[in-house]
């Protein structure tokens, strides 16, 4: 026990994570990690003269179990004589957020908003979270599978700013501790905690990484997989910090950086774009950054339906919708089922999936795509000037505007034409034109996407 406390104290002092006599807000769920941290900080409190306050958020996702978690945390805080604030997820807000973002993302955002409001109300500037080394390794694979860059793969830092926490620093003092060390501390120190049944739910990617991928890698490839990943994450984090510093220098020296953006190293280009996107508080992912980097003066629909582009000098610009464009022009739909249909203005779109290529019947208002190349999420919207598209049979992309001109589509009807993009923003279908080259059905195609559309009154 003494070794654990000594190591934790040393980390806090060496990294200057929690100053003496400061007020801190500790996020506690009731699970092993947060209860272990609560117990340890409570024992260190006299030495550092901290003012501890606990925050517990009840998502109301597990019904009686969630309420039992809340009562458990409140009882433990009462025993430790530490004040506890409890937040609840409003049912209407919860339903809307889950429908829009999914359970995991929506729950995380709701919890962070609660922590932010609680810290603001109590005039606390540090929120303490119980993320540890095993969380880091799991996060590495989750982000790797989602296509993150070096900054994302570098993982969490022991002290950082996290949106939507404004003016509050998130502190993670357990990043040098493994889950086994926390379990040992809990056992030896008689720390009580509650098990969350959802931690074993294989529907969540992080759980599959924890219970399936990591054990497989350790058993079949290397017993030191976790240690190797942590070392790699530290290297990536350090290199990302240096690269971001260089990007800031270039952005600060506008006459130099913006003038020669196209000649800069791709890694530096990406970081300059990322810094601008962060400053503009825009949602983005690695795919969007790459499209911006590769294409100048092309408007891209970023998450949140914000249209952005970058000019040849690397400057990001936000575009307003034209008044003459149809309203409600952006629709994101899921293709995760076997079939579906959607009405988009005066177009009825029907789609289905099949493994039988012999049953494909070509005709007006019917196209076929490689379902794997398109993915499970697509966006339907109207054409915008600057859109580029690679039709089947062509070796490179061209402006959709030029294709409209060649097809003799009147100017006043071009904005009414629908098109479909993948989750990465790549156009695979334009109403009335040829399909995308990269998404055509080939001999390697395993599942075909049947795409039909027709006008309705």
C-alpha positions as CSV (number, residue, x, y, z in Angstrom):
1,X,0.0,0.0,0.0
2,X,2.8,2.4,0.9
3,X,4.5,1.8,-2.4
4,X,1.4,2.7,-4.3
5,X,0.8,5.9,-2.4
6,X,4.5,6.8,-2.6
7,X,4.5,6.3,-6.4
8,X,1.3,8.3,-6.8
9,X,2.6,11.1,-4.6
10,X,5.8,11.2,-6.6
11,X,3.9,11.4,-9.9
12,X,1.7,14.3,-8.7
13,X,4.7,16.2,-7.4
14,X,7.1,15.5,-10.3
15,X,4.5,16.4,-13.0
16,X,3.0,19.2,-10.9
17,X,-0.5,17.8,-11.4
18,X,-2.3,18.9,-8.3
19,X,-0.8,21.9,-6.3
20,X,-1.0,21.9,-2.6
21,X,-4.0,23.5,-0.9
22,X,-6.0,23.4,-4.2
23,X,-9.6,22.5,-4.7
24,X,-10.2,19.5,-7.0
25,X,-13.2,17.8,-8.5
26,X,-12.9,14.0,-8.7
27,X,-15.1,12.3,-11.3
28,X,-16.3,9.0,-9.6
29,X,-18.5,6.4,-11.4
30,X,-18.3,3.8,-8.6
31,X,-16.1,1.4,-10.5
32,X,-12.7,0.0,-9.6
33,X,-10.6,2.8,-11.1
34,X,-12.4,5.9,-9.7
35,X,-13.0,4.3,-6.3
36,X,-9.3,3.4,-6.0
37,X,-8.3,6.9,-6.9
38,X,-10.8,8.4,-4.5
39,X,-9.5,6.2,-1.7
40,X,-5.8,7.1,-2.5
41,X,-6.4,10.9,-2.8
42,X,-8.4,10.8,0.5
43,X,-5.4,9.3,2.2
44,X,-3.1,11.8,0.6
45,X,-5.4,14.8,1.4
46,X,-3.8,15.6,4.8
47,X,-0.3,15.7,3.3
48,X,-1.3,18.1,0.4
49,X,-4.1,20.0,2.1
50,X,-6.5,19.5,-0.8
51,X,-10.2,20.4,-0.8
52,X,-11.8,17.3,-2.4
53,X,-15.2,17.3,-4.0
54,X,-16.7,14.3,-5.8
55,X,-18.9,14.5,-8.9
56,X,-21.1,11.5,-10.0
57,X,-23.2,11.5,-13.1
58,X,-26.2,9.1,-13.4
59,X,-26.8,8.4,-17.1
60,X,-30.0,6.3,-16.2
61,X,-29.0,3.8,-18.9
62,X,-28.9,0.8,-16.6
63,X,-32.1,1.5,-14.6
64,X,-31.8,0.1,-11.1
65,X,-28.1,-0.6,-11.5
66,X,-27.4,3.1,-12.3
67,X,-29.4,4.3,-9.3
68,X,-27.6,1.7,-7.1
69,X,-24.2,3.2,-8.4
70,X,-25.4,6.6,-7.3
71,X,-26.4,5.6,-3.8
72,X,-23.1,3.6,-3.4
73,X,-21.0,6.7,-4.3
74,X,-23.0,8.9,-2.1
75,X,-22.6,6.5,0.9
76,X,-18.8,6.2,0.3
77,X,-18.4,10.0,0.1
78,X,-20.4,10.4,3.3
79,X,-18.1,7.9,5.1
80,X,-15.0,9.8,3.9
81,X,-16.7,13.2,4.7
82,X,-16.2,14.4,1.2
83,X,-19.0,16.5,-0.5
84,X,-20.6,14.9,-3.5
85,X,-22.5,16.4,-6.4
86,X,-24.8,14.2,-8.5
87,X,-26.0,14.9,-12.0
88,X,-28.8,13.3,-14.0
89,X,-29.3,12.9,-17.7
90,X,-32.6,14.4,-18.8
91,X,-34.7,11.8,-20.6
92,X,-35.7,14.0,-23.5
93,X,-32.1,15.3,-24.1
94,X,-30.8,11.8,-23.7
95,X,-33.1,10.4,-26.4
96,X,-32.2,13.2,-28.9
97,X,-28.5,12.9,-28.2
98,X,-28.4,9.1,-28.6
99,X,-30.3,9.3,-31.8
100,X,-27.9,11.9,-33.2
101,X,-24.5,10.6,-31.9
102,X,-24.9,7.1,-30.6
103,X,-24.9,6.0,-26.9
104,X,-21.1,6.1,-26.2
105,X,-20.5,9.6,-27.7
106,X,-23.7,11.1,-26.3
107,X,-23.1,9.7,-22.8
108,X,-19.5,11.0,-22.7
109,X,-20.6,14.5,-23.8
110,X,-23.4,14.6,-21.2
111,X,-21.0,13.6,-18.5
112,X,-18.4,16.2,-19.5
113,X,-21.1,18.9,-19.6
114,X,-22.1,18.0,-16.1
115,X,-18.5,18.1,-14.9
116,X,-18.0,21.5,-16.5
117,X,-21.1,23.0,-14.9
118,X,-20.2,21.5,-11.5
119,X,-16.6,22.8,-11.6
120,X,-17.9,26.2,-12.7
121,X,-20.4,26.3,-9.8
122,X,-17.8,25.3,-7.3
123,X,-15.1,27.6,-8.8
124,X,-12.8,24.6,-9.3
125,X,-10.2,24.6,-12.0
126,X,-9.1,20.9,-12.0
127,X,-11.1,17.8,-12.7
128,X,-9.4,14.6,-11.8
129,X,-10.1,11.5,-13.8
130,X,-9.0,7.9,-13.2
131,X,-7.8,6.8,-16.6
132,X,-4.8,4.4,-16.3
133,X,-2.2,2.7,-18.5
134,X,-4.5,0.0,-19.7
135,X,-7.0,2.6,-20.8
136,X,-4.2,4.2,-22.9
137,X,-3.5,0.9,-24.7
138,X,-7.1,0.3,-25.4
139,X,-7.5,3.9,-26.7
140,X,-4.6,3.4,-29.0
141,X,-6.3,0.5,-30.8
142,X,-9.7,2.2,-30.8
143,X,-8.2,5.3,-32.5
144,X,-6.0,3.2,-34.8
145,X,-9.1,1.3,-36.1
146,X,-10.8,4.7,-36.7
147,X,-7.9,6.1,-38.6
148,X,-6.4,8.6,-36.1
149,X,-3.1,10.5,-36.7
150,X,0.0,10.7,-34.5
151,X,-1.7,13.1,-32.0
152,X,-4.6,10.8,-31.5
153,X,-2.4,7.7,-31.3
154,X,-0.3,9.5,-28.7
155,X,-3.1,9.0,-26.3
156,X,-4.2,11.0,-23.3
157,X,-1.8,13.2,-21.4
158,X,-1.6,13.6,-17.7
159,X,-2.8,17.2,-17.9
160,X,-4.9,18.6,-20.8
161,X,-7.8,20.7,-21.9
162,X,-10.8,18.7,-23.0
163,X,-13.9,20.0,-24.8
164,X,-16.5,21.0,-23.6
165,X,-14.7,21.7,-20.3
166,X,-13.9,25.4,-20.5
167,X,-11.4,27.0,-18.3
168,X,-10.9,23.6,-16.6
169,X,-7.8,21.4,-16.7
170,X,-8.3,17.6,-16.8
171,X,-5.7,15.8,-14.7
172,X,-5.0,12.0,-15.0
173,X,-2.6,11.0,-12.2
174,X,-3.0,7.2,-12.8
175,X,-1.6,7.0,-16.4
176,X,1.6,5.3,-15.1
177,X,-0.4,2.7,-13.2
178,X,-1.8,-0.6,-14.7
179,X,-5.2,-2.0,-14.0
180,X,-3.4,-4.8,-12.0
181,X,-1.8,-2.2,-9.7
182,X,-5.2,-0.7,-9.1
183,X,-6.7,-4.0,-8.3
184,X,-3.9,-4.9,-5.9
185,X,-4.4,-1.5,-4.1
186,X,-8.2,-2.1,-3.9
187,X,-7.7,-5.6,-2.5
188,X,-5.1,-4.7,0.1
189,X,-6.8,-1.5,1.1
190,X,-10.3,-3.0,1.3
191,X,-11.6,-0.5,-1.3
192,X,-15.2,-1.2,-2.2
193,X,-16.5,-0.7,-5.8
194,X,-19.3,-1.7,-8.1
195,X,-18.9,-3.7,-11.3
196,X,-20.5,-2.2,-14.5
197,X,-22.1,-5.0,-16.5
198,X,-21.7,-2.9,-19.7
199,X,-17.9,-3.4,-19.4
200,X,-18.4,-6.9,-20.8
201,X,-20.8,-5.9,-23.6
202,X,-19.1,-6.9,-26.9
203,X,-21.2,-4.4,-28.8
204,X,-18.8,-1.7,-27.7
205,X,-15.5,-1.5,-29.6
206,X,-13.4,-0.7,-26.5
207,X,-14.7,-3.9,-24.8
208,X,-13.8,-6.0,-27.9
209,X,-10.3,-4.5,-27.8
210,X,-10.0,-5.2,-24.1
211,X,-11.4,-8.7,-24.0
212,X,-10.6,-10.1,-27.5
213,X,-7.9,-8.2,-29.4
214,X,-5.4,-7.5,-26.6
215,X,-5.5,-11.1,-25.1
216,X,-5.0,-12.5,-28.6
217,X,-2.0,-10.3,-29.3
218,X,-0.4,-11.1,-26.0
219,X,-1.0,-14.9,-26.4
220,X,-0.1,-15.2,-30.1
221,X,2.5,-12.5,-30.7
222,X,4.1,-10.9,-27.6
223,X,3.5,-11.0,-23.9
224,X,4.9,-7.4,-23.8
225,X,2.3,-6.0,-26.2
226,X,1.0,-3.4,-23.7
227,X,4.5,-2.2,-22.7
228,X,5.5,-1.9,-26.4
229,X,2.3,0.0,-27.2
230,X,2.8,2.4,-24.3
231,X,6.4,3.1,-25.4
232,X,5.2,3.7,-29.0
233,X,2.5,6.1,-27.8
234,X,5.0,8.1,-25.8
235,X,7.2,8.5,-28.9
236,X,4.2,9.5,-31.1
237,X,3.1,12.0,-28.5
238,X,6.5,13.6,-28.3
239,X,6.8,13.8,-32.1
240,X,3.3,15.2,-32.4
241,X,4.1,17.9,-29.8
242,X,7.2,19.0,-31.8
243,X,5.3,19.0,-35.1
244,X,2.5,21.1,-33.7
245,X,5.0,23.6,-32.4
246,X,6.5,23.8,-35.9
247,X,3.1,24.3,-37.4
248,X,2.3,27.1,-35.0
249,X,5.5,28.8,-36.0
250,X,4.5,28.6,-39.7
251,X,1.0,29.9,-39.0
252,X,2.4,32.8,-36.9
253,X,4.7,33.7,-39.9
254,X,1.9,34.1,-42.4
255,X,4.1,35.6,-45.2
256,X,6.2,32.4,-45.2
257,X,3.9,29.6,-44.4
258,X,0.7,30.6,-46.4
259,X,2.7,31.6,-49.4
260,X,4.4,28.2,-49.9
261,X,1.8,25.7,-48.4
262,X,1.8,23.4,-51.4
263,X,5.6,22.9,-51.1
264,X,5.6,22.0,-47.3
265,X,6.0,18.5,-46.0
266,X,2.6,16.7,-45.9
267,X,3.0,16.2,-42.1
268,X,3.4,19.9,-41.6
269,X,0.5,20.7,-43.9
270,X,-1.8,18.4,-41.9
271,X,-0.8,20.0,-38.6
272,X,-1.4,23.5,-39.9
273,X,-4.9,22.5,-41.0
274,X,-5.6,20.8,-37.7
275,X,-4.6,23.9,-35.7
276,X,-6.8,26.1,-37.8
277,X,-9.8,23.6,-37.5
278,X,-9.3,23.5,-33.7
279,X,-9.2,27.3,-33.5
280,X,-12.4,27.5,-35.5
281,X,-13.9,24.9,-33.1
282,X,-15.0,22.7,-36.1
283,X,-15.6,19.0,-35.9
284,X,-13.2,17.0,-38.1
285,X,-11.5,13.7,-38.5
286,X,-8.3,12.4,-40.2
287,X,-10.2,11.8,-43.5
288,X,-11.5,15.4,-43.6
289,X,-8.0,16.8,-42.9
290,X,-6.6,14.7,-45.7
291,X,-9.2,15.9,-48.2
292,X,-8.5,19.5,-47.3
293,X,-4.7,18.9,-47.7
294,X,-5.0,17.3,-51.1
295,X,-7.6,19.6,-52.7
296,X,-7.5,23.4,-52.8
297,X,-10.7,25.4,-53.3
298,X,-13.0,22.3,-52.9
299,X,-15.9,22.8,-50.5
300,X,-16.2,19.9,-48.1
301,X,-19.1,19.1,-45.8
302,X,-17.6,18.6,-42.4
303,X,-19.4,16.9,-39.5
304,X,-22.1,19.2,-38.2
305,X,-23.0,20.2,-41.8
306,X,-20.5,23.0,-42.0
307,X,-19.0,23.7,-45.5
308,X,-15.3,24.4,-45.5
309,X,-12.4,24.6,-47.9
310,X,-8.8,25.7,-48.0
311,X,-7.2,27.9,-50.6
312,X,-3.9,27.3,-52.4
313,X,-2.1,29.1,-49.5
314,X,-3.5,26.7,-46.9
315,X,-6.0,29.0,-45.3
316,X,-9.3,27.4,-44.2
317,X,-12.5,29.2,-45.1
318,X,-16.0,28.6,-43.9
319,X,-18.8,28.9,-46.6
320,X,-22.3,29.9,-46.1
321,X,-25.1,28.1,-48.0
322,X,-26.4,29.9,-51.1
323,X,-29.9,31.2,-50.7
324,X,-31.0,29.6,-53.9
325,X,-30.0,26.1,-52.8
326,X,-32.8,23.8,-51.7
327,X,-33.3,23.7,-47.9
328,X,-32.7,20.5,-46.0
329,X,-30.1,19.6,-48.5
330,X,-27.9,17.3,-46.3
331,X,-29.1,13.9,-45.0
332,X,-26.9,11.3,-43.4
333,X,-28.2,7.7,-43.7
334,X,-27.0,4.4,-42.3
335,X,-26.5,1.4,-44.6
336,X,-25.9,-1.0,-41.8
337,X,-29.1,-2.9,-42.4
338,X,-29.8,-5.2,-45.4
339,X,-32.2,-2.7,-47.1
340,X,-33.9,0.6,-46.6
341,X,-35.7,3.6,-48.2
342,X,-35.6,7.3,-47.7
343,X,-37.5,10.2,-49.2
344,X,-35.3,13.2,-49.9
345,X,-37.3,16.1,-51.2
346,X,-38.9,14.8,-54.4
347,X,-36.7,11.8,-54.7
348,X,-37.5,8.4,-53.2
349,X,-34.3,6.4,-52.7
350,X,-34.4,2.6,-52.2
351,X,-31.3,0.5,-51.5
352,X,-30.6,-3.1,-50.7
353,X,-27.6,-5.4,-50.5
354,X,-27.1,-8.7,-52.3
355,X,-24.3,-11.2,-52.7
356,X,-25.6,-12.5,-56.0
357,X,-24.2,-10.6,-59.0
358,X,-26.2,-12.6,-61.5
359,X,-29.4,-11.0,-60.3
360,X,-28.3,-7.5,-61.0
361,X,-30.6,-5.9,-63.5
362,X,-29.5,-2.6,-65.0
363,X,-32.0,0.1,-65.9
364,X,-33.0,3.7,-65.6
365,X,-32.8,5.0,-62.0
366,X,-30.8,1.9,-60.8
367,X,-27.1,1.6,-60.1
368,X,-24.8,-1.0,-58.4
369,X,-21.8,-0.4,-56.1
370,X,-19.3,-2.3,-54.1
371,X,-20.9,-2.1,-50.7
372,X,-17.5,-2.6,-48.8
373,X,-16.0,0.4,-50.7
374,X,-18.8,2.7,-49.7
375,X,-19.1,1.7,-46.1
376,X,-22.1,1.8,-43.7
377,X,-22.7,5.6,-43.5
378,X,-23.4,7.9,-46.5
379,X,-24.4,11.5,-46.9
380,X,-27.0,12.7,-49.4
381,X,-26.8,16.3,-50.5
382,X,-27.0,18.7,-53.4
383,X,-24.1,19.6,-55.7
384,X,-21.9,22.5,-54.7
385,X,-19.4,24.4,-57.0
386,X,-16.0,22.9,-56.5
387,X,-17.2,19.3,-56.0
388,X,-14.9,16.8,-57.7
389,X,-15.8,13.3,-58.9
390,X,-14.1,10.5,-60.7
391,X,-16.7,8.8,-63.0
392,X,-16.3,5.2,-64.0
393,X,-13.9,4.8,-66.8
394,X,-11.9,7.9,-66.0
395,X,-8.3,7.8,-64.6
396,X,-8.7,10.9,-62.4
397,X,-11.2,13.2,-60.8
398,X,-12.8,16.2,-62.5
399,X,-15.1,18.9,-61.5
400,X,-18.8,17.9,-61.4
401,X,-19.6,21.3,-62.9
402,X,-17.7,20.3,-66.0
403,X,-19.6,17.0,-66.2
404,X,-22.9,18.9,-65.9
405,X,-21.7,21.1,-68.8
406,X,-20.8,18.1,-71.0
407,X,-24.2,16.5,-70.1
408,X,-25.9,19.7,-71.0
409,X,-27.6,20.1,-67.6
410,X,-29.1,23.6,-67.4
411,X,-27.4,25.9,-64.7
412,X,-30.7,26.4,-62.9
413,X,-31.1,22.7,-62.4
414,X,-27.6,21.8,-61.2
415,X,-28.2,22.7,-57.6
416,X,-31.3,20.4,-57.6
417,X,-29.3,17.3,-58.5
418,X,-28.6,15.0,-55.6
419,X,-25.3,13.3,-55.0
420,X,-24.0,10.8,-52.4
421,X,-20.7,10.7,-50.5
422,X,-19.1,8.2,-48.3
423,X,-18.4,8.9,-44.6
424,X,-15.0,10.2,-45.8
425,X,-16.7,12.7,-48.1
426,X,-15.8,11.0,-51.4
427,X,-18.6,11.3,-54.0
428,X,-19.7,7.9,-55.4
429,X,-23.0,8.9,-57.1
430,X,-24.4,11.9,-58.8
431,X,-28.0,11.9,-60.0
432,X,-28.1,11.5,-63.8
433,X,-24.3,10.9,-64.2
434,X,-22.0,7.9,-64.3
435,X,-21.1,6.2,-61.0
436,X,-17.8,6.6,-59.2
437,X,-14.8,4.6,-60.6
438,X,-13.5,3.5,-57.2
439,X,-16.9,2.1,-56.2
440,X,-17.8,0.0,-59.2
441,X,-18.6,-3.7,-58.9
442,X,-15.6,-5.9,-59.7
443,X,-14.6,-9.6,-59.5
444,X,-13.4,-8.9,-56.0
445,X,-16.8,-7.5,-54.8
446,X,-18.4,-9.7,-52.2
447,X,-21.5,-7.7,-51.5
448,X,-23.3,-5.4,-54.0
449,X,-25.2,-2.3,-53.0
450,X,-28.3,-1.9,-55.2
451,X,-29.1,1.8,-55.5
452,X,-32.5,2.9,-56.9
453,X,-34.1,6.3,-57.1
454,X,-37.3,7.8,-58.6
455,X,-39.1,11.1,-58.6
456,X,-42.3,11.3,-56.5
457,X,-44.9,14.0,-56.3
